[in-house]
Amino acid sequence: MKKEIASIYYVRFFAMLFVVLVHTTAQYRHLFPAPSIQNTFYFFLNNIVRVEGGMFVMIMGIVFFYMYRDRPFTKDVLFSYWKKRVTYILIPYIVWSLIYEVEMWHYQDRPLVLTDILHRILFGESKYQLYFIFIVVQFYLVFPLLMMLVRKFTFFRKYLWLFGIVAEYAYFQFSIHTHYVTVPLMFSFIGSYMLGAWIGLHYESIIEKMTKKKMAIAGITGLLLALTYVFIRYRNTYFDRLPIEDDYYKMIGILFKVIGSLFFFYFAEYLVRWSSQKSVHRMRSIAYYSFGFYLMHPLVLFQVMKYLPTRGTPISWHITIFLQYTITVILCYLIIWFFHRFVPFASFIFGKLPKNAKLFWQIKE
């Protein structure tokens, strides 16, 4: 039996918190005029944590390629693979797409036209965050093919991360010079995914060679790339465009996602080493809810902002944003736990859940 990669639970936890933070702080555009200090702060905060998308697809690459690297693709294996994807991903996605269709109809008078609903569900357009699930499904579809390629070509297997970066950059060039790309495609995250695939295939040797120095280099490099990428975006958004070609800007963005994701993998590996077994198990119980967080947090956040609005209260806007974020995270966790504990077939709503529904602080070992 393969060793469990416990670090993925910490990475999922950070990515889960980051995605909620992105959508909570997005309101800075309407609150603080540019180029005020407040606008600048929230602009950088909102954009620098957008590494979360790369972290999510990196985890997917790690898990799939680690689990299936030594398993033959028999009919039974492929059937089990597709069954799990349909049960724990597609069904919850469809459920939440329908929930958001009703929400948008109720609050924004979006017509409930069947053909339009089907189109939005097919392309992840029922709510602003669901486009990512449309991309994730594409990775599920191509995974068996990619696994066959890495088994056949040693060079491809050895430099998967590099092929991913090149493929993402080539996709960028293709998309800006043609008009064929009209929907979100997985190639916008292929660099981070192939990094995860590379980690999953070579996990033991990567961990053996991992050092704190490598983690620090990845962290500093990722932070510098992030600050550079966000600074260019900030200047181009509010001031005269900097004389930097889009090609260079895009490559900085790709490397920001890839190297930033690698840092969080290294950091999570060290957190596992420094943590007790009980802490790891508690983190695992929280991380199991990450897919549910991704699906439902816009609905919870909207209701929190409705009853705790940023404007119109004597509380500082900064404190209000912090409270909105904190309350949304807590409510999402408790709602998913409640369904996990008391509602049958909760996995059809929030994705794969463990058998025991314990609050994380109740886990003793």
C-alpha positions as a printed Julia matrix, in Angstrom:
365×3 Matrix{Float64}:
   0.0    0.0     0.0
   1.37   3.43   -0.97
   2.33   5.94    1.67
  -0.27   8.65    2.16
   0.78  12.1     0.91
  -0.5   13.99    3.94
   0.85  17.32    2.69
  -1.97  17.59    0.15
  -4.41  18.2     3.02
  -2.5   21.29    4.1
  -2.27  22.55    0.5
  -6.02  22.03    0.06
  -6.63  23.91    3.3
  -4.59  26.92    2.18
  -6.17  26.91   -1.29
  -9.62  26.71    0.28
  -8.94  29.76    2.45
  -7.41  31.67   -0.46
 -10.36  31.19   -2.81
 -12.79  32.54   -0.2
 -10.4   35.45    0.43
 -10.31  36.3    -3.28
 -14.08  36.64   -3.49
 -14.47  38.4    -0.13
 -11.9   41.1    -0.9
 -13.05  41.63   -4.5
 -15.38  44.37   -3.26
 -12.37  46.7    -2.79
 -13.0   47.93   -6.35
 -16.24  49.56   -5.23
 -15.07  50.73   -1.81
 -11.7   52.38   -2.25
 -10.74  54.72   -5.1
  -7.45  54.23   -6.9
  -4.66  54.95   -6.24
  -5.42  55.14   -2.5
  -3.4   53.07   -0.05
  -6.49  50.99    0.74
  -7.15  50.21   -2.91
  -3.5   49.3    -3.48
  -3.42  47.02   -0.42
  -6.56  45.1    -1.37
  -5.56  44.93   -5.03
  -2.31  43.21   -4.09
  -3.96  40.98   -1.48
  -6.77  39.95   -3.84
  -4.43  39.13   -6.71
  -1.47  37.63   -4.89
  -3.57  34.8    -3.39
  -4.82  33.82   -6.84
  -2.17  31.14   -6.77
  -5.01  29.03   -5.29
  -6.14  27.86   -8.73
  -2.69  26.49   -9.45
  -2.61  24.84   -6.03
  -5.91  23.04   -6.63
  -4.88  21.59  -10.01
  -1.41  20.73   -8.68
  -3.06  18.64   -5.96
  -5.16  16.9    -8.6
  -2.05  16.06  -10.6
  -0.22  14.77   -7.51
  -3.08  12.54   -6.39
  -3.95  11.01   -9.76
  -0.43  10.32  -10.99
   0.68   9.03   -7.58
  -2.3    6.7    -7.24
  -2.28   5.33  -10.77
   1.43   5.38  -11.65
   1.81   1.62  -11.09
  -1.75   0.5   -11.87
  -2.66  -0.88  -15.3
  -5.65   0.74  -16.98
  -7.89  -2.3   -17.05
 -11.61  -2.01  -17.66
 -12.32  -2.34  -13.95
  -9.78   0.37  -13.03
 -11.13   2.78  -15.63
 -14.72   2.06  -14.61
 -13.88   2.78  -10.97
 -12.05   5.95  -12.0
 -14.99   7.32  -13.98
 -17.55   6.21  -11.4
 -15.8    8.21   -8.67
 -15.52  11.29  -10.88
 -19.23  11.19  -11.73
 -20.33  10.5    -8.15
 -18.12  12.93   -6.29
 -17.58  15.7    -8.84
 -20.19  15.86  -11.59
 -23.27  15.21   -9.47
 -22.38  17.84   -6.8
 -21.47  20.25   -9.59
 -24.87  19.81  -11.26
 -26.67  20.13   -7.91
 -24.93  23.43   -7.14
 -25.35  24.72  -10.67
 -29.1   24.28  -10.26
 -28.99  25.96   -6.85
 -27.22  28.96   -8.37
 -29.67  29.06  -11.26
 -32.47  29.5    -8.73
 -30.44  32.04   -6.76
 -29.73  34.15   -9.85
 -33.38  33.96  -10.86
 -34.51  35.02   -7.38
 -32.05  37.86   -6.77
 -31.15  39.06  -10.26
 -34.21  38.06  -12.31
 -32.18  35.86  -14.66
 -34.76  33.98  -16.75
 -35.1   30.23  -16.18
 -34.88  29.17  -19.82
 -34.07  25.47  -20.15
 -31.71  25.77  -23.12
 -29.81  28.62  -21.45
 -29.61  26.69  -18.17
 -28.21  23.63  -19.93
 -25.66  25.78  -21.74
 -24.54  27.43  -18.51
 -24.26  24.1   -16.72
 -22.3   22.58  -19.59
 -19.71  25.38  -19.59
 -19.6   26.27  -15.89
 -21.44  29.58  -16.19
 -24.2   29.23  -13.59
 -22.0   31.08  -11.04
 -18.73  32.93  -11.34
 -16.56  30.23   -9.7
 -17.98  27.2   -11.53
 -15.93  27.74  -14.69
 -13.1   26.09  -12.75
 -15.07  22.84  -12.46
 -15.49  22.89  -16.24
 -11.68  23.03  -16.44
 -11.26  20.3   -13.82
 -13.48  17.92  -15.78
 -11.23  18.41  -18.8
  -8.25  17.27  -16.72
 -10.23  14.19  -15.7
 -10.87  13.37  -19.35
  -7.24  13.65  -20.5
  -5.64  12.0   -17.46
  -5.67   8.41  -18.84
  -4.05   9.62  -22.07
  -1.37  11.6   -20.23
  -0.62   8.61  -18.01
  -0.11   6.42  -21.07
   2.26   9.01  -22.53
   4.41   9.26  -19.41
   4.66   5.48  -19.3
   5.81   5.36  -22.9
   8.18   8.35  -23.1
  10.87   8.63  -20.4
  11.91  12.15  -21.4
   8.32  13.37  -21.18
   7.99  11.75  -17.75
  11.22  13.33  -16.5
  10.38  16.9   -17.56
   6.61  16.99  -17.15
   6.74  20.32  -15.31
   8.66  21.93  -18.2
   6.26  20.55  -20.81
   3.41  21.98  -18.76
   4.89  25.48  -18.67
   5.61  25.39  -22.42
   2.09  24.08  -23.18
   0.43  26.82  -21.1
   2.49  29.52  -22.8
   1.78  28.04  -26.26
  -1.94  28.02  -25.44
  -1.71  31.71  -24.52
  -0.1   32.47  -27.89
  -2.72  30.43  -29.71
  -5.64  32.06  -27.88
  -4.52  35.66  -28.52
  -3.71  35.12  -32.2
  -6.84  33.16  -33.11
 -10.53  33.37  -32.37
 -11.1   29.66  -31.79
 -11.0   29.73  -27.97
 -14.42  30.79  -26.7
 -14.68  28.73  -23.48
 -12.3   28.13  -20.55
  -9.82  25.36  -21.37
  -7.56  23.33  -19.11
  -4.45  24.69  -20.84
  -4.78  27.87  -18.77
  -3.7   25.73  -15.78
  -1.71  22.98  -17.49
   1.6   24.21  -16.02
   0.49  23.66  -12.42
  -1.21  20.39  -13.3
   1.89  18.95  -14.94
   3.94  20.09  -11.94
   1.59  18.03   -9.77
   1.87  15.08  -12.15
   5.66  15.28  -11.95
   5.53  15.35   -8.14
   3.14  12.41   -8.04
   5.34  10.29  -10.33
   8.61  11.1    -8.5
   7.28  11.79   -5.0
   9.79   9.72   -3.02
  12.88  11.08   -4.78
  11.58  14.67   -4.58
  10.98  14.38   -0.83
  14.36  12.75   -0.31
  16.11  15.69   -2.01
  13.89  18.36   -0.45
  15.63  20.87    1.81
  14.63  24.02    3.65
  16.92  25.92    1.29
  14.92  24.7    -1.72
  11.69  25.66    0.02
  13.07  29.13    0.78
  14.24  29.59   -2.82
  10.81  28.53   -4.13
   9.09  30.84   -1.65
  11.24  33.89   -2.38
  11.12  33.31   -6.15
   7.37  32.77   -6.09
   6.84  35.92   -4.0
   9.02  38.04   -6.29
   7.18  36.74   -9.34
   3.84  37.38   -7.64
   4.73  40.94   -6.67
   6.06  41.65  -10.16
   2.99  40.16  -11.84
   0.53  42.01   -9.6
   2.48  45.29   -9.83
   2.38  45.2   -13.64
  -1.34  44.42  -13.51
  -1.92  47.25  -11.04
  -0.03  49.81  -13.12
  -1.74  48.71  -16.34
  -5.16  48.86  -14.67
  -4.96  52.34  -13.12
  -2.14  54.16  -14.91
  -0.39  54.27  -18.26
   0.58  50.8   -19.46
   4.13  49.76  -18.7
   6.3   49.05  -21.75
   6.33  45.3   -21.11
   5.26  42.86  -23.8
   2.26  40.65  -23.02
   4.44  37.62  -23.77
   6.76  38.4   -20.84
   3.86  39.34  -18.59
   2.12  36.04  -19.28
   5.26  34.01  -18.62
   5.69  35.79  -15.28
   2.08  34.86  -14.44
   2.6   31.21  -15.38
   5.78  30.94  -13.3
   4.04  32.7   -10.41
   1.37  29.98  -10.33
   3.76  27.07  -10.84
   6.56  28.1    -8.47
   4.08  29.46   -5.93
   2.26  26.12   -5.92
   5.59  24.29   -5.56
   6.44  26.41   -2.5
   3.16  25.52   -0.81
   3.82  21.83   -1.51
   7.27  22.08    0.11
   5.87  24.11    3.0
   3.07  21.58    3.54
   5.57  18.72    3.58
   7.47  20.43    6.38
   4.23  21.17    8.23
   3.49  17.44    8.18
   6.92  16.72    9.65
   6.47  19.34   12.36
   2.86  18.38   13.2
   1.61  15.65   15.48
  -0.38  12.77   14.05
  -3.51  14.2    15.66
  -2.98  17.56   13.93
  -2.54  15.85   10.57
  -5.77  13.9    11.05
  -7.61  17.07   12.0
  -6.28  18.83    8.92
  -7.41  15.88    6.79
 -10.95  16.18    8.17
 -11.05  19.87    7.22
  -9.48  19.32    3.8
 -12.18  16.79    2.89
 -14.6   19.74    2.9
 -12.55  21.84    0.47
 -14.59  20.89   -2.61
 -17.76  21.72   -0.74
 -16.23  25.06    0.24
 -15.48  25.82   -3.38
 -19.01  24.97   -4.49
 -21.01  26.74   -1.81
 -18.96  29.69   -0.52
 -20.42  32.29   -2.97
 -23.91  31.51   -1.7
 -22.87  31.81    1.94
 -20.75  34.9     1.28
 -23.67  36.63   -0.45
 -25.94  36.01    2.53
 -23.27  37.14    5.01
 -22.78  40.37    3.05
 -26.53  40.83    2.92
 -26.9   40.71    6.72
 -23.5   42.26    7.46
 -23.11  44.85    4.7
 -19.84  46.67    4.26
 -21.55  50.02    3.82
 -24.16  51.49    6.11
 -22.74  50.33    9.45
 -20.58  52.19   11.99
 -17.95  49.44   11.78
 -14.79  50.11    9.81
 -14.9   48.68    6.3
 -11.65  46.82    6.97
 -13.08  45.16   10.08
 -16.3   44.34    8.21
 -14.41  42.64    5.38
 -12.44  40.61    7.93
 -15.67  39.61    9.71
 -17.37  38.69    6.44
 -14.44  36.46    5.53
 -14.21  34.81    8.94
 -17.96  34.22    9.27
 -18.17  32.81    5.72
 -15.37  30.31    6.4
 -16.9   29.2     9.71
 -20.43  28.91    8.3
 -19.27  26.93    5.27
 -17.49  24.47    7.52
 -20.44  24.07    9.89
 -23.0   23.73    7.1
 -21.0   21.03    5.34
 -20.45  19.24    8.65
 -24.18  19.41    9.44
 -25.06  17.8     6.09
 -22.24  15.3     6.55
 -23.55  14.37   10.01
 -27.31  14.42    9.55
 -28.23  14.31    5.83
 -28.03  11.0     3.92
 -25.97  10.96    0.7
 -24.26  14.27    1.53
 -21.43  13.26   -0.82
 -23.79  13.91   -3.72
 -23.92  17.54   -2.56
 -20.4   18.29   -1.32
 -18.19  15.67   -2.94
 -16.41  12.75   -1.31
 -16.69  12.82    2.48
 -15.19  10.49    5.11
 -17.37   7.94    6.9
 -17.17   9.61   10.3
 -18.64  13.09   10.62
 -16.67  14.61   13.47
 -15.89  18.25   14.05
 -12.14  18.66   13.6
 -11.51  19.48   17.27
 -13.26  16.22   18.27
 -10.68  14.1    16.47
  -8.34  12.58   19.03
  -6.04  10.45   16.84
